[in-house]
């Protein structure tokens, strides 16, 4: 197990290329199960989560090949040889649960373990199952597995979610592509990840309208064919690296970044005193090194402030002038990074889903421990401007979602290195 050591070293300057979106790529990979022809994905991020899902897909009979140093992936599910996704694989990655919709749509049957992933809340799958039942599937739960059966195929239906669920929307979309008739999903997720999935499915022959709105309509087709699709830029990686010069000062251009992917986040960051400008190649973030200004943040489904950027923003606000309030509305257990930031001298009070951050003039390096993917990177960001050395342990969380983070931050002047634990 590795650890990362960060030493505060002043302003950052240069450019960082944003990788393909992890969460998008994972859902695109599951879509390969819908066709017996190859699906080729480009701009694939090289992350441990991608490898974990590749192993699961291979266990189901899907062939996975990596080209161009791993940035191109070819998935071929000519024949599904296994309809059961085992616990040992699904427990490592929550997105694995999204093989359920494609499997039952194409094969008429699927057995999938209940999921795992980061320990940031219950994140139930009841809405996934409700959607599949609306499409005509019979579902039983047994010893931690979901058995989903539709021997005569799925049938289009109206699915209305009581609240927005990204994974549930995406499982419903993939299942509905091969269902008989028309499916209408109401209160659907509007995330760029979901929109990109719909674009890929459309390229494969699906008939989908309304992607990016709260109502998505799918006309079922008999089969899907192969396609080539480029994974969109990772908006969470983009937001993370935008915070780096906000904390440490300097000017960094994020190549491939797009404001529309993180518009609300950009407005909040600008309110702290950071300057964000559009460039021909992406976005440029500049900050003169003065203390940021305190702001209030409330996480919401897209297009609101992303829950996956809440920990990083908290790290930035630890040294802001004034008192900031953060309200986490998506996951009930997502302030586990707060005690670690407090070890670095932050003044944070957590009460349920609310956190009050009173800015201090300076953080101090300390030994801290990553508790989940986004918490781990928040500690690295905090270390960029802390006095002395910050050692972040359990960084296997980090490798699930950030590609070559030491190289990318080091390339703009950060003093950061990975060493064995």
Secondary structure, DSSP 8 states (H G I E B T S, - for coil): -EEEEEE--S-EEEEEE--B-HHHHHHHHHHGGG-SS-EEEES----HHHHHHHHHHHHTT-EEEEEGGGTEEEEE-SS----EE-HHHHTT-GGGGGHHHHHHHHHSEEEEE-----SSS----HHHHHHHHHTT-EEEEETTEEEEE-TT--B--EEE-SS--HHHHHHHHHHHTTSBSEEEEES----HHHHHHHHHHHHTT-EEE-TTSSEEEEE--S----EEEE--B-HHHHHHHHHHHHHH-EEEEEET--GGGSHHHHHHHHHTT-EEEE-SSEEEEEE-SS--B--EEEB-STTSB-GGGHHHHHHHHTTSBSEEEEE--S-TT--TTHHHHHHTT-EEEEETTEEEEE--S--B--EEE--SHHHHHHHHHHHHSSBSEEEEE-TTTGGGT-SSHHHHHHTTT-EEEEEE-
